[in-house]
Amino acid sequence: MIEILERTLKRHPKTTFVACHFANLDFDLGRLGKLLDAYPNLYVDTSARFGETAAAPRSTIKFLTKYAGG
């Protein structure tokens, strides 16, 4: 699914995408961060999977601080 998302982001750079549930990458925030860095048209909803990130609080706060909208 992530490969499909990435291909779509590449094909439609002028379209804004919002990936819900951490784009199902709540277990791999490094990979999600790479997508966010590569595609400025990608935004992520974090609410539904926030609890799953509790297992790695330091990396989660680092991720959220870096990618928080402002």
KOLTOR-738133 format. One record per residue: x, y, z of N, C-alpha, C, O, CB in turn; residue in three letters. Coordinates in steps of 0.2 Angstrom, whole numbers, padded with zeros to 4 digits, always signed. Glycine has a CB too. Example, Ala and Ser with C-alpha at 12.3 -4.5 7.8 and 13.67 -1.06 7.14 Angstrom:
+0066-0028+0039+0062-0022+0039+0066-0016+0039+0071-0017+0042+0057-0022+0045ALA +0064-0011+0035+0068-0005+0036+0064+0000+0039+0067+0006+0040+0070-0003+0029SER 
END
This chain:
+0004-0006+0000+0000+0000+0000+0004+0006+0000+0003+0011-0003-0005+0000+0006MET +0010+0006+0004+0014+0012+0004+0017+0013-0003+0018+0019-0005+0020+0011+0009ILE +0019+0008-0006+0022+0009-0013+0017+0012-0018+0018+0017-0022+0024+0002-0016GLU +0010+0010-0017+0005+0014-0021+0004+0021-0019+0004+0025-0024-0002+0010-0020ILE +0004+0022-0013+0004+0029-0010+0010+0033-0013+0009+0039-0016+0004+0030-0003LEU +0016+0031-0013+0021+0034-0016+0021+0036-0023+0023+0041-0025+0028+0031-0014GLU +0019+0031-0027+0018+0032-0034+0013+0037-0036+0014+0041-0040+0016+0025-0038ARG +0008+0037-0032+0002+0042-0033+0005+0049-0031+0003+0054-0034-0004+0040-0028THR +0009+0050-0026+0011+0056-0024+0016+0059-0029+0016+0065-0031+0015+0055-0017LEU +0020+0054-0032+0024+0056-0038+0021+0059-0044+0022+0064-0047+0029+0051-0040LYS +0015+0055-0045+0011+0057-0051+0007+0063-0051+0006+0066-0056+0007+0051-0053ARG +0006+0065-0044+0001+0071-0043+0004+0076-0038+0001+0076-0033-0006+0068-0041HIS +0010+0079-0040+0013+0083-0035+0009+0089-0033+0011+0093-0028+0020+0085-0038PRO +0004+0091-0037+0000+0097-0036-0006+0096-0032-0010+0100-0030-0002+0101-0042LYS -0007+0089-0030-0013+0087-0026-0011+0086-0019-0006+0083-0018-0016+0081-0029THR -0015+0089-0015-0013+0088-0007-0016+0081-0005-0022+0080-0006-0016+0094-0003THR -0013+0077-0002-0015+0071+0001-0014+0071+0008-0009+0073+0011-0011+0065-0002PHE -0019+0068+0012-0019+0067+0019-0020+0060+0020-0025+0057+0019-0025+0071+0022VAL -0015+0057+0023-0015+0050+0024-0017+0049+0031-0014+0051+0036-0007+0047+0023ALA -0022+0046+0032-0025+0045+0039-0021+0039+0043-0018+0035+0040-0033+0043+0039CYS -0022+0039+0049-0019+0034+0053-0011+0033+0053-0009+0027+0052-0022+0027+0052HIS -0008+0039+0052-0001+0039+0051+0001+0035+0045+0007+0032+0045+0003+0035+0058PHE -0003+0035+0040-0002+0031+0034-0001+0024+0035+0003+0021+0031+0004+0034+0030ALA -0003+0021+0041-0002+0014+0043+0005+0013+0044+0008+0007+0044-0005+0009+0038ASN +0009+0018+0045+0016+0018+0047+0018+0020+0054+0024+0022+0056+0021+0022+0042LEU +0013+0019+0059+0014+0021+0066+0020+0017+0069+0023+0019+0074+0008+0020+0070ASP +0021+0011+0066+0027+0007+0068+0034+0008+0065+0039+0006+0067+0025-0001+0067PHE +0034+0013+0060+0040+0014+0056+0040+0022+0054+0039+0024+0049+0040+0010+0049ASP +0040+0026+0059+0040+0033+0058+0046+0036+0054+0046+0041+0051+0040+0037+0065LEU +0051+0032+0054+0057+0034+0050+0055+0034+0042+0057+0038+0039+0063+0029+0051GLY +0052+0028+0040+0049+0028+0033+0044+0033+0032+0044+0036+0027+0046+0021+0032ARG +0040+0034+0037+0035+0040+0036+0038+0046+0035+0036+0051+0031+0030+0040+0042LEU +0043+0048+0039+0047+0054+0039+0050+0055+0032+0050+0061+0029+0052+0054+0044GLY +0053+0050+0029+0056+0050+0023+0051+0052+0017+0052+0056+0013+0059+0043+0021LYS +0045+0049+0018+0039+0051+0013+0037+0059+0014+0037+0062+0009+0033+0047+0014LEU +0037+0061+0020+0035+0068+0022+0041+0072+0019+0039+0078+0017+0034+0069+0029LEU +0047+0070+0020+0052+0075+0017+0052+0075+0010+0054+0080+0007+0059+0072+0020ASP +0051+0069+0006+0051+0069-0001+0045+0072-0004+0046+0074-0010+0052+0062-0003ALA +0039+0072-0001+0033+0074-0004+0030+0080+0000+0026+0078+0005+0028+0068-0005TYR +0031+0086-0002+0028+0091+0002+0020+0092+0001+0017+0096+0005+0031+0098+0000PRO +0017+0088-0003+0010+0088-0004+0007+0082+0000+0001+0081+0000+0008+0086-0011ASN +0011+0079+0005+0008+0074+0009+0007+0077+0016+0012+0080+0019+0013+0068+0009LEU +0002+0075+0019+0000+0077+0026-0002+0071+0030-0005+0066+0026-0005+0083+0027TYR -0001+0070+0036-0003+0064+0040-0008+0066+0046-0006+0070+0049+0003+0060+0042VAL -0013+0062+0046-0017+0062+0052-0015+0057+0057-0013+0052+0056-0025+0061+0050ASP -0014+0060+0063-0011+0056+0068-0015+0053+0074-0013+0049+0078-0005+0059+0071THR -0021+0055+0074-0026+0054+0079-0028+0047+0081-0027+0045+0086-0032+0058+0079SER -0029+0043+0076-0032+0036+0077-0027+0031+0079-0028+0026+0082-0035+0034+0070ALA -0020+0033+0077-0015+0028+0079-0010+0031+0084-0005+0028+0085-0011+0026+0073ARG -0012+0036+0087-0007+0039+0092-0006+0034+0098+0000+0034+0100-0011+0045+0095PHE -0010+0030+0100-0009+0026+0106-0004+0021+0104+0000+0018+0108-0015+0022+0108GLY -0003+0019+0098+0002+0014+0096+0009+0016+0096+0013+0012+0096+0000+0011+0089GLU +0009+0023+0096+0016+0026+0096+0019+0026+0103+0025+0028+0104+0016+0033+0093THR +0015+0024+0108+0017+0025+0115+0023+0020+0116+0027+0022+0121+0011+0023+0120ALA +0024+0015+0113+0029+0010+0114+0036+0014+0113+0041+0011+0115+0029+0004+0110ALA +0036+0019+0109+0043+0022+0107+0042+0030+0108+0042+0034+0104+0045+0021+0100ALA +0041+0032+0115+0040+0039+0116+0045+0044+0114+0043+0049+0111+0039+0040+0123PRO +0051+0042+0114+0056+0047+0112+0056+0048+0105+0057+0054+0102+0063+0045+0114ARG +0056+0043+0101+0056+0044+0094+0050+0047+0091+0049+0051+0086+0057+0037+0090SER +0044+0046+0095+0038+0048+0093+0038+0056+0094+0035+0060+0089+0032+0045+0097THR +0040+0058+0100+0040+0066+0101+0045+0069+0096+0044+0075+0094+0042+0067+0108ILE +0050+0066+0094+0055+0069+0089+0052+0069+0083+0052+0074+0079+0061+0064+0089LYS +0048+0064+0081+0044+0064+0074+0039+0070+0074+0038+0074+0070+0041+0057+0073PHE +0035+0070+0080+0030+0075+0080+0032+0082+0080+0029+0086+0077+0025+0073+0086LEU +0038+0083+0084+0041+0090+0084+0043+0092+0077+0042+0097+0075+0046+0090+0089THR +0046+0087+0074+0049+0089+0067+0044+0090+0062+0044+0095+0058+0054+0083+0064LYS +0038+0086+0062+0033+0087+0057+0027+0090+0059+0022+0090+0055+0032+0080+0054TYR +0027+0093+0064+0021+0097+0066+0019+0103+0062+0024+0106+0060+0021+0099+0074ALA +0013+0103+0060+0011+0109+0056+0011+0115+0060+0010+0115+0066+0004+0108+0052GLY +0012+0121+0057+0013+0127+0061+0010+0133+0058+0011+0138+0061+0019+0127+0064GLY 
END
